[in-house]
Amino acid sequence: MTVYFIGAGPGDPELLTLKAARLIGACPVCLYAGSLVPEEVVAIAPEGARVLDTAPMTLEETHAEIVAAHARGADVARVHSGDPSLYGAIAEQIRRLKADGIDYAIVPGVPAYAAAAAAMGTELTVPEVGQSIVLTRMSMKSTGMPAGETLENFARTGTTLAIHLGIRALRDIERVLTPHYGADCPVAVVYRASWPDQLILRGTLSDIHAQVRAAKITRTALIMVGPVLGAQHGFPDSALYDAAKPHVLRPKARKTG
C-alpha cells in the first residue's frame, strides 16, 4: 500500500500529468483539497472509490483515513493543488506516515507561478533583466515565517518575487517593496490561474492595489513583482542559441549574416 501525494496543478484538469491521472484513476481511496482542486480532477477516480474532500477535515482525521486504507491494503491518492512540494503541507503528513511505517511517493505538478507566467505569455528569466525567482508568502494568519525570510530581505536582491497568500496584505507589500523596486516597478496579480474565471491584473507597485480593490479580489491570487514582467523588448538574446558562441552540443561557431 502506498500514499501518493499528487500535484493536481493550478486548476485546469488538462494540466494534470499523465502519471497523476493514471494514479488518481487507479487508487481506491482519493483524498483531495477541495478548496483548490476542481472536482473534474477527482472525477476520474475509479468507480466505487472512497473520495473525500479534506478541506473541512483536520490533519488527524485525514491521517485516520489513510491508516484505515493501509489496514485494507488500499492505495491512496492524496491530491493537492499545484505542486505538493510548495505550500502543500505534506511534510507534516509524511512525518505521520513514517511513524506508522506507511509507504509514500510524491508526484510533482504544475505550480501556480508557472501557470501564471503561461497565462501572461511571458518568460520569467530574461537575459540581463531577471535570472532568479523567489517563491515566498506573507504570514498573515498562517504559520509565521522564519526570521531571515522577510519580504524586505528578498527585495534587496531586486529579483522577481512570486508572493503567495498576500492579496490581503497588498498595501504592506507596496510599502516594503517600493523603496527597493521603485513605485513604477511592474506588478501582476493573477487570480485563479488556469481556471475558467481566471483574471490577470497588470500594473505597478503604485497602482495595483486600486485595481485589485476594484476587481474585489480577496483570495486565491498570486502576486508577481519585478522588472522582468515589463521587459518585452530591449534585452539581449541569450547565448544558448547564439551562432557565434559554441557549446558542448554545438562545438563549432557559425558565421552569421
C-alpha positions as CSV (number, residue, x, y, z in Angstrom):
1,M,0.0,0.0,0.0
2,T,1.3,3.5,-0.9
3,V,0.1,7.0,-0.3
4,Y,0.7,9.1,-3.4
5,F,1.0,12.9,-2.9
6,I,-0.2,14.1,-6.2
7,G,0.2,17.6,-7.6
8,A,-3.1,18.4,-9.4
9,G,-1.7,21.6,-11.0
10,P,-3.2,25.1,-10.7
11,G,-6.8,24.2,-11.6
12,D,-7.1,23.3,-15.3
13,P,-7.7,19.5,-15.3
14,E,-5.7,19.2,-18.6
15,L,-2.6,20.3,-16.7
16,L,-2.6,17.0,-14.8
17,T,0.5,14.9,-15.6
18,L,-0.1,11.5,-17.2
19,K,1.2,9.9,-14.1
20,A,-1.1,11.9,-11.9
21,A,-4.1,11.0,-14.0
22,R,-3.2,7.3,-14.0
23,L,-2.8,7.1,-10.2
24,I,-6.0,9.0,-9.5
25,G,-7.8,6.7,-11.9
26,A,-6.4,3.6,-10.1
27,C,-6.4,4.4,-6.3
28,P,-9.5,3.1,-4.4
29,V,-9.1,6.0,-2.0
30,C,-8.8,9.6,-3.0
31,L,-8.4,12.5,-0.6
32,Y,-8.3,15.9,-2.2
33,A,-8.1,19.5,-1.2
34,G,-11.4,20.6,-2.5
35,S,-10.9,24.3,-1.8
36,L,-8.3,24.4,-4.7
37,V,-8.6,21.2,-6.6
38,P,-11.6,21.1,-9.0
39,E,-14.0,18.2,-8.9
40,E,-13.2,17.3,-12.5
41,V,-9.7,16.2,-11.4
42,V,-11.0,13.6,-9.0
43,A,-13.9,12.6,-11.2
44,I,-11.5,10.1,-12.8
45,A,-11.3,8.1,-9.6
46,P,-12.4,4.5,-10.2
47,E,-16.0,3.6,-9.7
48,G,-16.7,2.8,-6.1
49,A,-13.6,4.7,-4.8
50,R,-13.8,6.5,-1.5
51,V,-13.4,10.1,-2.5
52,L,-13.3,12.7,0.3
53,D,-12.8,16.5,0.3
54,T,-10.3,17.2,3.0
55,A,-10.9,21.0,3.2
56,P,-13.2,20.7,6.3
57,M,-11.1,17.9,7.8
58,T,-8.3,18.1,10.4
59,L,-4.9,16.6,9.9
60,E,-5.8,13.8,12.4
61,E,-9.0,13.0,10.5
62,T,-7.1,12.8,7.2
63,H,-4.4,10.6,8.6
64,A,-7.1,8.3,10.2
65,E,-8.5,7.7,6.7
66,I,-5.0,6.8,5.4
67,V,-4.4,4.4,8.3
68,A,-7.8,2.7,7.6
69,A,-6.9,2.4,3.9
70,H,-3.5,1.0,4.9
71,A,-5.2,-1.7,7.0
72,R,-7.2,-2.7,3.9
73,G,-4.2,-2.6,1.7
74,A,-5.7,0.2,-0.4
75,D,-3.5,2.7,-2.2
76,V,-4.4,6.4,-1.5
77,A,-4.3,9.3,-3.9
78,R,-3.7,12.3,-1.7
79,V,-4.4,15.1,-4.2
80,H,-3.0,18.6,-3.6
81,S,-3.2,21.8,-5.7
82,G,-0.2,23.0,-7.7
83,D,2.9,21.1,-6.8
84,P,2.8,19.4,-3.5
85,S,6.3,20.4,-2.6
86,L,5.3,24.1,-2.5
87,Y,3.0,25.1,0.4
88,G,1.4,21.6,0.2
89,A,1.6,20.9,4.0
90,I,2.8,17.4,3.1
91,A,5.9,17.4,5.4
92,E,3.6,17.0,8.5
93,Q,1.7,14.2,6.8
94,I,4.8,12.4,5.8
95,R,6.1,12.6,9.4
96,R,3.0,10.7,10.5
97,L,3.3,8.2,7.6
98,K,6.9,7.4,8.6
99,A,5.9,7.0,12.2
100,D,3.3,4.4,11.2
101,G,5.5,2.7,8.6
102,I,3.3,3.6,5.7
103,D,5.0,4.0,2.3
104,Y,4.5,7.2,0.2
105,A,5.6,8.7,-3.1
106,I,5.4,12.3,-4.4
107,V,4.1,13.1,-7.9
108,P,5.0,16.6,-9.0
109,G,2.5,19.0,-10.5
110,V,2.4,22.3,-12.4
111,P,3.0,25.1,-9.8
112,A,0.9,28.3,-9.7
113,Y,3.7,30.6,-10.6
114,A,4.3,28.6,-13.8
115,A,0.7,28.7,-14.7
116,A,0.6,32.4,-14.0
117,A,3.6,33.0,-16.3
118,A,1.9,31.0,-19.0
119,A,-1.3,32.9,-18.7
120,M,0.6,36.2,-19.0
121,G,2.5,34.8,-22.0
122,T,5.9,35.8,-20.5
123,E,9.2,34.3,-19.6
124,L,10.3,34.8,-16.0
125,T,14.1,34.6,-16.7
126,V,15.0,37.3,-19.3
127,P,18.7,37.9,-20.1
128,E,20.3,40.7,-18.1
129,V,16.9,41.6,-16.6
130,G,16.0,38.8,-14.3
131,Q,17.5,35.3,-13.8
132,S,16.1,34.3,-10.4
133,I,12.7,33.9,-8.8
134,V,11.9,34.0,-5.1
135,L,8.8,32.0,-4.2
136,T,7.6,33.3,-0.9
137,R,4.4,34.1,1.1
138,M,3.0,36.5,3.6
139,S,2.4,35.3,7.2
140,M,-1.0,36.9,7.8
141,K,-3.0,34.3,9.8
142,S,-1.0,31.3,8.6
143,T,2.2,29.8,10.1
144,G,4.9,32.5,10.8
145,M,7.9,33.0,8.5
146,P,11.5,32.1,9.6
147,A,13.3,35.2,11.0
148,G,15.5,35.8,7.9
149,E,12.8,35.2,5.3
150,T,11.4,38.7,5.2
151,L,10.0,40.5,2.2
152,E,12.5,43.3,2.8
153,N,15.4,40.9,2.7
154,F,14.2,39.4,-0.6
155,A,13.5,42.8,-2.0
156,R,17.2,43.8,-1.6
157,T,18.1,41.3,-4.3
158,G,15.9,43.1,-6.8
159,T,14.8,39.8,-8.3
160,T,11.4,38.6,-9.4
161,L,9.1,37.8,-6.5
162,A,6.2,35.4,-6.6
163,I,4.2,36.1,-3.5
164,H,1.6,33.6,-2.2
165,L,-1.2,34.4,0.3
166,G,-0.5,38.1,0.1
167,I,-3.5,39.7,-1.6
168,R,-5.0,41.0,1.7
169,A,-1.6,42.5,2.5
170,L,-1.1,44.3,-0.7
171,R,-0.6,47.7,1.0
172,D,2.1,46.3,3.2
173,I,3.8,44.7,0.1
174,E,3.7,48.0,-1.7
175,R,5.2,49.8,1.4
176,V,8.1,47.3,1.8
177,L,8.9,46.9,-1.9
178,T,8.7,50.4,-3.2
179,P,12.0,51.7,-1.7
180,H,13.8,48.8,-3.4
181,Y,12.0,48.4,-6.7
182,G,10.5,51.8,-7.3
183,A,6.9,52.9,-7.5
184,D,6.8,52.2,-11.2
185,C,8.0,48.5,-10.9
186,P,5.7,46.2,-12.9
187,V,3.3,44.0,-10.9
188,A,0.9,41.3,-12.0
189,V,-1.9,39.8,-9.9
190,V,-3.1,36.5,-11.3
191,Y,-6.4,35.3,-9.8
192,R,-7.2,31.6,-10.1
193,A,-4.6,30.9,-12.8
194,S,-5.8,28.4,-15.4
195,W,-9.4,28.3,-14.0
196,P,-12.3,29.3,-16.2
197,D,-12.7,32.6,-14.2
198,Q,-9.0,33.4,-14.3
199,L,-8.3,37.1,-14.1
200,I,-5.0,38.9,-14.8
201,L,-4.3,42.4,-13.5
202,R,-1.2,44.3,-14.6
203,G,0.1,47.5,-13.1
204,T,2.8,48.9,-10.9
205,L,3.5,49.0,-7.2
206,S,1.8,52.4,-7.1
207,D,-1.5,51.4,-8.7
208,I,-2.1,47.7,-8.4
209,H,-3.9,48.0,-5.1
210,A,-6.6,50.1,-6.6
211,Q,-7.1,47.6,-9.4
212,V,-7.3,44.7,-7.0
213,R,-9.8,46.5,-4.9
214,A,-12.0,47.4,-7.9
215,A,-11.9,43.8,-9.0
216,K,-12.9,42.7,-5.5
217,I,-10.1,40.0,-5.3
218,T,-9.7,38.8,-1.7
219,R,-8.1,35.3,-2.1
220,T,-6.7,32.7,-4.4
221,A,-4.4,35.1,-6.2
222,L,-0.6,35.1,-6.9
223,I,1.3,38.4,-6.8
224,M,4.3,38.7,-9.0
225,V,6.7,41.7,-8.8
226,G,9.8,42.6,-10.8
227,P,11.3,44.3,-13.8
228,V,11.1,41.1,-15.8
229,L,7.4,41.5,-16.1
230,G,7.8,44.6,-18.1
231,A,10.8,43.5,-20.2
232,Q,9.1,42.8,-23.5
233,H,11.9,44.3,-25.7
234,G,15.3,45.9,-25.4
235,F,17.1,42.9,-23.8
236,P,19.9,40.9,-25.5
237,D,19.3,37.4,-26.9
238,S,20.6,34.6,-24.7
239,A,23.9,32.9,-25.5
240,L,22.1,29.5,-25.8
241,Y,21.3,29.8,-29.5
242,D,24.0,32.4,-30.4
243,A,25.8,31.1,-33.6
244,A,29.0,32.8,-32.5
245,K,29.1,31.1,-29.1
246,P,29.7,27.3,-29.3
247,H,28.8,24.9,-26.6
248,V,29.1,21.2,-25.9
249,L,26.1,20.3,-28.2
250,R,27.2,22.8,-30.9
251,P,31.0,22.8,-30.6
252,K,31.8,25.0,-33.6
253,A,30.9,28.6,-34.0
254,R,29.0,29.5,-37.1
255,K,29.2,32.6,-39.2
256,T,26.1,34.8,-39.5
257,G,24.9,37.5,-41.9
